[in-house]
Structure formats: C-alpha cells, structure tokens
Amino acid sequence: MGTRTPVGVEPAARPGTPLIPPRPTRVAAAETPRAAMASPVVVGATIIAALYFGREIFIPIAIALLLSFVLTPLVNRLRRLRLPRLVAVGVSVLLTVGIVASLATLIGIQAADLAGDVPRYRATIERKINGLRDSPVGHVTEYVANIGRALHGGAKEAGSPEAQPAAPPPSTASSPSTSTPSAAPEPAQAAPKPVLVEVATTPPGSLEMLSTVLTPVMHPLATVGIVFVVLLFVLMQREDLRDRMIRLAGSSDLHRTTVAIDDAAKRLSRYFVVQLALNAAFGVVIGIGLYLIGVPNPVLWAIFAALMRFVPYLGAVLSAILPMALAAAVDPGWNMMIAVAILFVVLEPLTGQVFEPIFYGQSTGLSPFAVLVSALFWTWLWGPVGLLLSTPLTVCLVVLGRYVEHLEFLDVLFGDRPALTPVQNFYQRILAGDSEEVLGHAELILQQCSLSSYYDDVVLKALELAARDAARGVLTAQQKGAMRAALTELIADLSDRSDAVAGATGDGEESACSPLPMGPPAEALPVAWTREGAVLCVAGRGFLDEAAAAILAQILEKRGLGVRTVPFAETASVRIGRFEAGPARIACVVSLALDGEPTHLRRLIRRLRGRVPGVPILLGLWLAQDSGANRLAGGPGGAEADAQVGSLREAVEAILAAAQEDATCATATDASTDASADTSEGTSDARGEAARLPAPAGA
C-alpha cells in the first residue's frame, strides 16, 4: 500500500527538487520606435507619394502659386490706383491669359511653319553628312567601325554552325525501299486567285471630327484652366492665406512671424519678377540675333530660349542645340551654325555673370548641389514641367526653411549658407589636423576682420570647444597633438600679417567683428617696454595654453612691445630656480582651463613672485567659467595675481595700459627733475615708485 498524506499536510519534497520553484525569465518587450524617429520618414514618404500620384492636380497649383508671386506687385500697383480688389485681380489675370494665349499661338504657327520646311532641308543635310564621311573625321570613324565589325564578325564565324564538321549522310542500306528512284514530282496546283476586298468606311460625323481635333488639346487646356482658376482665388484670398501660414508657422510671436512671412513673400516676388524679366529679355535678344543671322523661325527659338533659362546650368545649352542644328541644315556651309554658337556663348555668360548679380544678387540662395538634386528630383516627379519648375520651387522651400523653425532643415540641406559657423569650422579643421584649410579659412575672415578679432572671436571660442571635449575625456592624445601642430603652424603663418583690417568694409561687416584693442601707438611706448622680454607670456599646464600664450605674444609684438613666450616647463617646480626673467616689466599667465585650475595657478604665481619679485603679474583666464577662479586676483598675502582678464582683447588692453602708465610716471619724474634741482630725494622716491608698475588698467 502507498503512503497516504493527511489532508492539509503538504507532501515532502523529493530529493533534488528545490523548495521554491524558479520564476520564469521575463523577456523585455521589444522597444517600439519613437515617434520622433519614424514620423519624419513616414510624413516625407507620404508627401512624395501624394505629389507623384496627384501630379495632375499639384502641377497646376504649383504653377498658380508661382504666378501669384509674379502678379502680386501688379495687383498692388492697381490697388494703389483705387481699383477694387476684384477688378485689379481680374485685370492682372486677363492680361496674363492674353500673354499666354499669344505665346501659344506664336509657338503653334512657328512650329507648323518649321514642320512644312523640313523636307526642303533634306538635301543639305544629306550633302553635309556625305561631306563628313569624306573628311578625316569620317575616315577615322569608318576605320574604327571596320575594326569593330571585323572583331564582331570573327567572333560570329567562330561560333557559327558552318564552322563545325559536316555530319555524314544517313546510311541507306537499312532501308532498301528508299533506294528506288523517286516518283516524278506531281504538277504544282494552281494558286488561288486573290479576291479583292474593299472596306467601305462611313465619313466621320461632325461630333467625331470635333472629338478628333480636340482630344490632343483637351488635357493642356484643362491644365491651363485649373492654373488660372487657382491663380484667381490665390490673388483674391492672399491675406487669408498669409494668416493661415502665420498660424502654421507659429502664432506665439505674431510680430516676428508676420515680419518673416511678409519679408519672404516680398523676396520671392522680387526674385521671380526679376528672373522672368531677365529670361524674357534674354529670349528677345536671342530672337533678334537669330533673325539677323538668318535662322528660320527666330520667334520660336526666342520663346524656347526664354523658357529653357529657367532650367539651371543646362537650360542655355539645350536651347542652343536646336537652333544650331537648324542652322546647319539651312546653310550649305558652316558659317551660320558657328554664328549661332557664338551668339549663345557670348549672351549666356553675360546674362548669368553680369546682369543677374546686378539685379537680384550673386545667387538664388541655393547651393550648386541642391540645384542639381532638385532638378533631378522634380524631373522624376513631374517630368519636363518639373524640370522647368525645379529651381523656383526649391527656392520657395529654402525661404520657408529660413523663416519657419520647423522647416530649418530645408535651409541647411539646400541653402548656400555655410552649414557650420566659423568657430565650428575652425575646430573641425584643427581636430582633423588640416592646416592648409585652417589657413584658407583664416584668410577669408581676415579680409573683413583684424587679426586680434579673428583670434578672439574665432580661435579662442573654438579652443573653448576643444577644452570642453578634453574635460569630457573624448579627445585622444593623437588628436591633441594634431591640434597643437595645426595651431602652431597657423600662428607661424599669420606672423607677417598686421593687426588691422585688410580692406575697407561696410558698416554691417565691421559690426560683425570686435574692435581693435585700445592702447597707445608703438611710437608712444617707453623704450624699456620695447626690449625683447619686457612682457613675459607664461603658459599654463593645459595642452592648449602654450598656443594661447603664443597668440598673445604675437598680438603684443605687433603693437610694438617686446615679448617672450615662456613654456610651462621653464616655470615648473624643478626648473624655476634656473629661470631668468631678464628685463621683464610685466608677466602674463595664460590658461584656457574651463575651471580656472585655481590651485595649480596659485602655485605657479607664487613661484613667479619668488623668482621675479616686484614684477606685476596679470592672469588671463580666457575660458574660465568658475566664479571661484576670481579669488586668484587681488587677494592678500601676495600669492595671487595683481589683475585678471577674461579675453585676449582685455589682456592686450591691460598690458598696453600698464605700459602707458609707466610712460606717464617717467614723464612726470623728468618734469619734476627739471623744475627743481634741490628735490633730489623726492625724485629718487618717484623713480622708485615708477619701477613698481601699477596694476593693469583692464583688470
């Protein structure tokens, strides 16, 4: 019998079985993508799909919006003449319809005329082709073609069935019946006589004829109709659409948003009007030139050239190909085609490089890469119409990106403004150790700013980024070495440049740069301050402090002071006893540490005071953000610096002020000596006081 367990008593656990069963392992659910990552991709794909599949509707709307920018100045001008909005809009739209209808009629007439004259040019074309075949170019082409045919024919013969050995004829021994002579061929049967069948067609009625004529033009007419209907409503509801754009852009700051939207609309309107006028003028000049040269149908090619100039880079080239081909077909020689080529070669650069910068600036606000990508994208999306509209549509998107915060990425991707600030660009280049590009970047900025302004506004702020990365521990020893080498080479390359603006600039450009440090000219400095080593630029222990001390020494030297750069190794505890200050009048300790390194700098200043007593010490904490570092200046006990500055400009001004005060004291001493010869004791006291330089004025 089995053992029974009493009711209410748990059975004993089996040997090896744990008393507490293990909990099942919980597998964390897969993290779903955040909306911030997936949403832009989904929205972008949806918009592109909608633009592609709805192009029959969006193309007329886009053309209408672009035309509204062109017609807005005309509507506003008519409104100033006290005309009602409906009348002003109606007159503008009717005028546009008339111009478009006239151009379409001219294009139709010219195209029909050209199609009728094409057979007359066949003989000239054939004669020129035969002439090209007899020319050296034709002989070379024929020679290359013969080589290709020979190679292709040899490969074909090698793989043809004829090259294979012939198969033996089938044996007839096994079939004696086939050895008997064949019967005489039977007479061929007479072919059936063809029956002539005539299909009678009824003449088309008036409705069928009308349908045949109107079917090819129904789609363009419908598109034109949609364009002008949308244009009419856009011009009538312009203020309402503007308010809705303001609401979408952000209504928290109505003043800023309104100014941005109005400014963007004015800029776009002016750009499109000027571009349309320049392209129309280009077409008119091309038409006149082709008429004088003798090319048939010059009006057609003038309209074609004006339209193709909306296509960036390739538009003018494409508009020149067809007139050149027609000139080659008309003229028995080559003079007409050469004249057409010269006409386009002269007019296109003249329009693009001279007149366009005069009327609407140096560029469209798009980078060349953006122009190419937009042309490819809109051509794929909307075909030839998209190619014509690619630049205007992309300009609209870039302007929206500059004024609407949520669309800023459009300006970053397609705009022509630098993607990085000068500070970020400088830091990125020295981080990569690219000295040549760093120097080229400096040359561009120094065309508008002084050398001290470039160091203070660009270099030191970039070094602040480097100090932050070093504090986070993300910079490797190799990167630090590359940065030191790039900075050393940059400072050496800029040693022969004066601390002044290279060229005359406008007020707007001057305000972008900090002014020059204030101080006496080099001629007014005392002789003792112009000797080498009068100013000691002592570097801290940071990996960028020596470069910062070299920058300060370079600026002071350009202001007429005698300087000497002292590395941190010469002022270390083990070598301070061998340090010779020379004719030092002031010492400036430079540190780029973010926290100021108060303990390290206090010890450094104490060592300098013990080695060069009586010499004022100026502390330059150019990047310090810790308020505790301020305790290093002006404290009791003589262990702190006499003054402290927070930038390169302040350091230069403080040292120049100290030199000027020294000169003032020397002048006062000389005056007192000439006034009374019996006050020698007071004079000696004054001289002793002049030797003790006051604290720098910029502290």
Secondary structure as UniProt FT lines:
FT   TURN            7..8
FT   TURN            15..16
FT   HELIX           35..53
FT   HELIX           55..80
FT   TURN            81..82
FT   HELIX           85..117
FT   HELIX           118..121
FT   HELIX           122..134
FT   HELIX           136..158
FT   HELIX           161..163
FT   TURN            173..174
FT   HELIX           176..179
FT   HELIX           206..236
FT   HELIX           238..249
FT   HELIX           254..293
FT   HELIX           298..308
FT   TURN            309..310
FT   TURN            312..314
FT   HELIX           315..330
FT   HELIX           335..350
FT   HELIX           351..355
FT   HELIX           356..360
FT   HELIX           368..382
FT   HELIX           384..403
FT   HELIX           405..407
FT   HELIX           408..414
FT   HELIX           422..432
FT   HELIX           435..446
FT   TURN            447..448
FT   HELIX           451..454
FT   HELIX           455..459
FT   HELIX           460..472
FT   HELIX           477..493
FT   TURN            494..496
FT   HELIX           507..511
FT   HELIX           522..524
FT   HELIX           527..530
FT   TURN            532..533
FT   STRAND          535..539
FT   TURN            543..544
FT   HELIX           545..558
FT   TURN            559..560
FT   STRAND          563..566
FT   HELIX           568..571
FT   TURN            573..575
FT   HELIX           576..578
FT   STRAND          586..591
FT   TURN            594..595
FT   HELIX           598..611
FT   TURN            613..614
FT   STRAND          617..621
FT   HELIX           627..632
FT   HELIX           636..638
FT   STRAND          643..645
FT   HELIX           648..675
FT   TURN            677..678
FT   HELIX           680..691
FT   TURN            697..698
//
